[in-house]
Amino acid sequence: MKRLKEILLIKDATINKVQFDKEWFFKLDDMAFHLKEDLSEVEFVHLPMLIDGEVEIVKCSSFEDIIRGRKELLS
């Protein structure tokens, strides 16, 4: 399992993200690809995100939700 640091994910240009109410949310599909893990059990919200110049509504999770979901998958 890959270790995660939120600041590195924020700087990573390959992961789409959006800041909402002072918290960063990461596109769940991008995170699953980045980690090469199934994140289908991670809690998410739908948020608007600018991707390739177009606004899309996508599944996003906070850093804490991703960490929590990964731990639950391992147990």
N, C-alpha and C positions, 0 to 999 in steps of 0.2 A: 504494500500500500504506500503510495506516494505521500510524503509529508507536505503539508500546505502552509504557506505564509500569505496572509491576506495582502500585504503590501506588494508582494511579487505578482499576485494575481491581478491587482489593480494596474500594475505597470505592463502586464502582458497584453500586447496588441492583438493576439489571436483569440482572446476571450472577450466577447461582447459583454458589456456591463453598463449599469446605470446607477447613479446616486439618487436615492429617493429618501427624503426626510433624514438627511445626514448619514444614511447607511448605504453601503454598496450592495447591489444585487447583481448576481452573475447569471448569464443565460445558461440554463441547466444543460442543454444539449452540448454547448461548448465545453462546459466543465466535465461532462461525461467523456467526451472525446479526449480532452486534455489528460484526464486521469486514467483513461482506458478502463472505466468501471461502469457498472450499471447503477445509475442514480435514480431509478424509477420510484423508489420508496422515499426519496427526500421530499420534505414539505416544500411547496412552491406557491407563488402568487403570479398572476398575470400582470405584466407591466408593459407600457409602451417603451420601445427601444428603437433608436435610429440605427438601421443596418443597411449599408450600401446606399445611403441617401434616402431611404424610405422608412417611414415609421411602421413598425410591426408590433403586434401584441404577442409577447412570448412568455414562456414559463421561466421564472427567475427565482433564485434562492439566495438568501443571505449566506455569508461565510459560516455563521454559527449553525444554520440549518443544514448546510452541507456536511460540516464536521459531525453534527449529531446524527444525521442520516447514515453516514459512513460507519460510525461506531455501532449503530443498531444493526446494520447489515452484517457486521462481523460477529455479533453475539448470537 
